[in-house]
């Protein structure tokens, strides 16, 4: 059987297992193990063992539980709530101000957590009820929450970029820095759209009527409370960017600072600490199993030489140029995003796509940014986008699935524009890591 047919058979088997409801890491790991044994006999046992050893020796993986723990502490201790109160008081008096503040809140939550689900949860439970109570258009604000949460896997410290770094064998620090400018650019594009839309249609985002009742002392108080989460993020990232600490040391600083801040604010209880610890352990273990399965799957592909065969199929036999192949790869992410989450998409196609991108001559750091944006577009693309149903589960009864579908259309358009800009100008993503690391 040719390499192309073996690769197709492996992907078809894996997708069939996923459709039957198997765990992602179980489906990927099982296909990799069976293929290895079928191709190389008892020597195939070395592949999962080698993948496990590689995983255990990957020092930056220690950042994963640290950032997850920090995010849960900030969320469960309600320190993130103070951020929204700050935006509510300071930006509410302008049309669309609370919606703009919500995008800013999402950026900051993403910078403290690294998971898009956390931004969605905070936005849906804190911001959405307040926006609706203030008379904001339900369709627009539903789109705001979903769009803002999409920044979670792009703005550092992105947990998904840690996973990509492991599979693509790229430095986590460079990937995080590569996501900073694109993430802020996309947030700025969201804000500009909201501002322009509310300026043309003020009824969509009315100004806060009781703004004059908030005293200057209260404004300063909420400003101080809202700055605390920013100080935690600065305490973590400034030493790392300046080279004073390693990535792992910075993650430990962030987790410890968040814990101490929650204790000093008297927001930390034993029940909250236990919840944060259990959730951190559960998510960290899930990611480790997925990485282990993906490494094993990738090793089988390397052994087959399937990447070179598929590259030959696209470039020699089909005559496609590298940019056409890259665009087709991004479109496949959007299609898969209708029924898979970002982690599953990455570990399924990374063994094929990442080496192929390198063979085609593209930068793997830049491609990591393209991947994260494309998967978030896929998350919000009807009819089966992951974020759409997550939003439906969290939204109040008056917001139906039809409203959620309508709400996301303009924001998906903004994200596609941002993706096109970054594809056309790679230095938007690459300038900061090149500057910091002296390339």
ABEGO torsion letter per residue (X at the ends): XBAAAAAAAAAAAAAAAAAAGBBAAAAAAAAAAAAAAAAAEAAAAAAAAAAAAAAAABAAAAAAAAAAAAAAAAAAAGAAAAAAAAAAAAAAABBGAAAAAAAAAAAAAAAAAGBAAAAAAAAAAAAAAAAAAAGBBAAAAAAAAAAAAAAAAABOBBAAAAAAAAAAGBBAAAAAAAAAAAAAAAAAAAAAAAAAAAAABAAABBBBAAAAABBAAAAAAAAAAAAAAAAAAAAAAAAAAAGABBAAAAAAAAAAAAAAAAAAAGABBAAAAAAAAAAAAAAAAAAAAAAAAAAAAAAAAAAAGAAAAAAAAAAAAAGBBAAAAAAAAAAAAAAAAAABBAAAAAAAAAAAAAAAAAAAGBBAAAAAAAAAAAAAAAAABOAABAAAAAAAAABBAABBAAAAAAAAAAAAAAAAAAAAAAAABAAAAAAAAAAAAGX
